[in-house]
Amino acid sequence: MLYMARWKVWTIILVCLVGLLYAVPSLLPRERPAWLPGWVPYQQVTLGLDLQGGSHLLLEVDVEAVVRERLTNLVDSIRSAMRAQRIQVTGLATEGANAVTFRIREPNEIEQARQAVRELDPAAQITVSADGTFRVELNQQELIEQRRRAVAQSIEIVRRRIDETGTKEATIVAQGQDRILVQLPGVRDPERIKDLLGKTAKLTFHLLDTSNSVADAMAGRVPPGSMLLPADKEVEPGGQPRMYLVQRRVRVSGDRLADAQPGTNPQTGEWIVNFRFDTVGGRQFADVTRENVGKPLAIVLDGRVISAPVIREPILAGSGQISGGFTAAAAQDLAVLLRAGALPAPLRVIEERTVGPDLGSDSIESGAIACMIAYGLIAVLMIVGYGLFGLVANLALILNVAFTLAIMAAIGATLTLPGIAGIVLGLAMAVDANVLIYERMREETRNGRSPFPAVDQAFQRAYITILDSNLTTLIASVILYALGSGPVRGFGVTLSIGIICSMFTSVTVTRVVIASWLQWRRPKALPI
Amino acid sequence: MRPIRILSKVPHLDFFRFHKLCFALSALLVVISIVSLAVRGLNFGVDFAGGILIEVRTAGPADLGQMRSTLNALDLGDVALQEFGGPRDVLIRVERQAGGEAAEMQAVQRIREALGPSLEYRRVEVVGPKVGGELVEDGVLAIVLSLAGILAYMAFRFGWRAGLSGVLAILHDCLTTIGLFSVTGLQFDLNTVAAVVTIAGFSINDTVVIDDRIRENSRKYKAMDFRELINRSVNETMSRTIITNGLVLLAAIALLAFGGPVLFNFSLALLWGVIVGTYSTVYVAAPLEWYLSARGRKLHAEAVPDKST
């Protein structure tokens, strides 16, 4: 029916006003203007990084590194356990991605060895073949859980590191199984953040292995229980980094740190990092320094020896300092990394998209101009083609854009540059609904119907077509939103919302306006 | 002012008159597209191929030659420079680096160092090989799934013949659009995928309007020959087809002319799509539907002999 109950008409008018009210803030500056009364909502459309400028980084967590590290640790602990029980072991090594193998010579020691391994890793699957070859396979379920934990932990550490740099409004979310999406609005040059995220920042304190020679180890004879590590800065006369032979055993680990701050050495003026351990770490640090006065203690960061100072006296207060020829920036960064904690696994940046703020505002400008010109052209042609009714359609189009913006602001959807293109196309879709209705009116009039039934029929008949055609386009645009990445997604959002809104603005609103006009003027013929 | 009418009365054109010629033309376009895709391939943008894209703005007019030699000295493989939108804006594309993601990030840093701090970095995009591959998969999946979704909806609303001919017509539109990018060597990126899906949506829109009219008319004129029924429906909706597609065309031209260089390829794909989509609805989808139904009826008649004889 063409006529609508009065309350329905008022509801429609109310919905239109609320829609406009919610759309207005998005067209105003970011700061809430002082003249705006307090009851007006001030929720703006979130602009994508391509419009407001900023940096988008996609990180991949190297979860396999966690498994590799666990396997290496298992090899080490099996070696010391067997040594403690005086069991002869040969060929102890990792095998494939998730197993350790070794062989026991004495058949009567097999049971004892199995018991020892079982105690080290109760969840592991142990198979022993007839010749005494052990195969210890890590539990799959546990590995999956460990990978998941590594990603969750990484997100936490990434957040802390980025917070430490003072970056505002960063978004950090998991994506897929082993990825982290970082969005940094307003960041022009993400190099420093990429640098910070690229470091694992695993800090450990080890004693040097002074009973064996570095030269022997470099020739390939690294004693078990020790490892050969390069220095971070120190170089040999030949230009290669200096090598250190370091005991594998970790005396104190960086996750025991309570605080780290950059500072300068009052005597030399050199940049250093002051650190303080928590209670447990402080006790461990006190123990190792008390028992090893006069010996060098290596400070190892991510597999490189930063420095290996000689312990002059026991350090009982639980705090100390790291010096390693730092620049001011390097000391600052190291302190940030130590405060935020070590990543459980290395991170890699696999995608970066950075847009400068000027390009962003240029894009908004050209998008807005394209929108207005497209609207202007459509509006003029609609008036030329349909006269007064064309004007009604133009009003519906403005409402359509306003509703699209209002809904996006309300649900927190992001407007991107392709999203602006989506709005322009949404306009074309919305105007198609009006064209269908008006063409139908002409047809019905041509078939001899008088104005009221012609308009009534036109709305009823055209509605089916509009619904069908909008639904098919909606299917395509929703799929774009669901599957698309980045810019494509933004396009899908605005187009979908635009199409849904057009069902209200181009059909319902137009019908109310035209029906009211008919009742008021009671024309003999439709002006179309 | 009296409104101006595009068509003052319903036209009586026979859209089947040239259907063989149109089928041949469309087949030719599709074949050219496929051959070009097979031989020339697509000029994948950084999104899909992986690599580095940097847009810089210089203080004065950019000296492309000098920038080129500075960048070539870095030995990063294939480096392409291009003026982008204005004489001060330069788009730099660097091919995928052999050493994976870490090498790409390093290359960006070296480019920034080599070009110096006097430039304004308007845009930096680095896509690792892994991400690029996934984006290709996602893009193909998006196109295939939206076609499947549309087919399902059309089949549900108008029967499988209408659905199939509609989808064949949009397949034709999508293929020739991708073919256009292959033949011209224009860059094919994520935005272009969005354009292709949009084209599919618009083209099917036209088809739906005509199919709706066919459904309505088939109830009205029960005895009418199917071919005449389709023809009549296309003619009756002709005025709407011209107006709406004309308006969409204008919107696409506005985007092309004023949407800025970033949206240029997207708008171009759209413009082509509107034209080819309108053509395919009227000259491919509609005759195809008749063709499918005529063939179907004939096959059905052969399979089930008339019992009365």
Contacts between the chains, C-beta under 8 A, distances in Angstrom:
chain1	res1	chain2	res2	distance
A	50	B	262	7.9
A	58	B	131	6.6
A	60	B	101	7.8
A	60	B	130	7.8
A	188	B	121	7.2
A	189	B	121	7.4
A	191	B	109	6.4
A	191	B	112	7.5
A	194	B	105	6.5
A	348	B	101	5.3
A	348	B	102	6.7
A	349	B	101	6.4
A	349	B	105	5.6
A	349	B	126	7.7
A	350	B	101	4.8
A	350	B	128	4.0
A	350	B	130	6.0
A	350	B	131	5.3
A	351	B	126	6.7
A	351	B	127	5.3
A	351	B	128	6.0
A	351	B	131	4.6
A	352	B	105	7.3
A	352	B	108	7.5
A	352	B	124	6.6
A	352	B	125	6.9
A	352	B	126	4.2
A	353	B	123	7.9
A	353	B	124	7.4
A	353	B	125	4.8
A	353	B	126	7.7
A	354	B	121	7.4
A	354	B	123	6.8
A	354	B	124	4.2
A	354	B	125	7.5
A	355	B	122	7.1
A	355	B	123	5.1
A	356	B	120	6.4
A	356	B	121	5.9
A	356	B	122	4.5
A	356	B	123	6.7
A	358	B	57	7.6
A	358	B	120	6.7
A	358	B	122	6.4
A	359	B	55	6.9
A	359	B	122	3.9
A	359	B	123	5.6
A	362	B	260	6.8
A	363	B	260	5.9
A	363	B	262	6.3
A	366	B	258	6.0
A	366	B	259	5.8
A	366	B	260	3.5
A	366	B	263	7.8
A	367	B	259	6.6
A	367	B	260	7.2
A	367	B	263	7.8
A	369	B	258	4.7
A	370	B	254	5.3
A	370	B	255	5.0
A	370	B	257	7.8
A	370	B	258	4.3
A	370	B	259	4.3
A	370	B	260	7.8
A	370	B	263	7.7
A	373	B	254	4.4
A	373	B	257	7.7
A	373	B	258	5.5
A	374	B	250	6.8
A	374	B	251	4.3
A	374	B	254	3.9
A	374	B	255	6.9
A	377	B	247	7.8
A	377	B	250	4.5
A	377	B	251	7.5
A	377	B	254	6.4
A	378	B	247	5.3
A	378	B	250	6.6
A	378	B	251	6.8
A	381	B	243	8.0
A	381	B	246	7.5
A	381	B	247	6.5
A	381	B	250	7.3
A	384	B	3	7.1
A	384	B	4	5.5
A	385	B	3	5.7
A	385	B	4	6.1
A	385	B	5	7.6
A	385	B	6	7.2
A	385	B	243	6.4
A	386	B	3	5.1
A	387	B	1	6.2
A	387	B	2	7.1
A	387	B	3	4.1
A	389	B	3	7.9
A	390	B	3	7.1
A	417	B	260	7.9
A	417	B	262	6.0
A	417	B	263	6.5
A	418	B	191	5.8
A	418	B	194	5.8
A	418	B	263	7.3
A	418	B	266	6.8
A	420	B	259	7.9
A	421	B	194	7.9
A	421	B	255	6.0
A	421	B	259	6.8
A	421	B	263	5.9
A	421	B	266	6.2
A	421	B	267	7.5
A	424	B	251	5.3
A	424	B	254	7.1
A	424	B	255	5.8
A	425	B	198	6.3
A	425	B	248	7.8
A	425	B	251	6.8
A	425	B	270	7.8
A	427	B	251	6.4
A	428	B	244	7.6
A	428	B	247	5.9
A	428	B	248	4.3
A	428	B	251	4.8
A	429	B	205	7.7
A	431	B	244	7.2
A	431	B	247	5.6
A	432	B	205	7.1
A	432	B	244	4.5
A	432	B	247	7.7
A	432	B	248	7.8
A	435	B	240	5.4
A	435	B	243	5.0
A	435	B	244	5.0
A	435	B	247	7.5
A	436	B	209	7.0
A	436	B	240	5.9
A	436	B	244	7.8
A	439	B	237	7.7
A	439	B	239	5.5
A	439	B	240	4.5
A	439	B	243	7.4
A	442	B	5	7.7
A	442	B	239	7.8
A	443	B	10	8.0
A	443	B	236	7.2
A	446	B	9	7.6
A	446	B	10	8.0
A	461	B	216	7.4
A	464	B	212	6.3
A	465	B	208	7.2
A	465	B	209	5.5
A	465	B	212	4.3
A	465	B	213	7.6
A	468	B	157	6.0
A	468	B	208	4.8
A	468	B	211	7.9
A	468	B	212	5.8
A	469	B	204	7.9
A	469	B	205	4.5
A	469	B	208	4.4
A	469	B	209	5.8
A	469	B	212	7.9
A	471	B	153	6.3
A	472	B	150	5.4
A	472	B	153	5.6
A	472	B	154	7.0
A	472	B	201	6.8
A	472	B	204	4.9
A	472	B	205	6.5
A	472	B	208	5.5
A	473	B	201	4.0
A	473	B	202	7.2
A	473	B	204	7.3
A	473	B	205	5.7
A	475	B	146	6.5
A	475	B	149	4.1
A	475	B	150	5.8
A	475	B	153	5.9
A	475	B	201	8.0
A	476	B	146	4.2
A	476	B	149	7.1
A	476	B	150	6.5
A	476	B	197	5.3
A	476	B	198	7.2
A	476	B	200	5.7
A	476	B	201	3.9
A	476	B	204	7.7
A	477	B	197	7.7
A	477	B	198	7.8
A	477	B	201	6.6
A	479	B	142	5.9
A	479	B	145	5.2
A	479	B	146	4.4
A	479	B	149	6.0
A	479	B	197	7.3
A	480	B	142	5.9
A	480	B	146	7.1
A	480	B	194	6.2
A	480	B	197	5.3
A	483	B	138	5.7
A	483	B	141	5.8
A	483	B	142	4.4
A	483	B	145	6.7
A	484	B	138	7.1
A	484	B	142	6.0
A	484	B	190	7.7
A	484	B	193	7.8
A	484	B	194	7.0
A	485	B	135	6.2
A	485	B	138	5.9
A	485	B	190	7.0
A	486	B	190	6.7
A	487	B	190	5.5
A	487	B	191	6.0
A	487	B	194	7.3
A	488	B	139	7.9
A	488	B	142	7.4
A	488	B	190	5.3
A	488	B	191	7.3
A	488	B	193	6.2
A	488	B	194	4.6
A	491	B	191	7.9
A	491	B	194	4.6
A	491	B	198	7.8
A	492	B	194	7.6
A	495	B	198	7.3
A	527	B	3	7.3
A	528	B	3	6.0
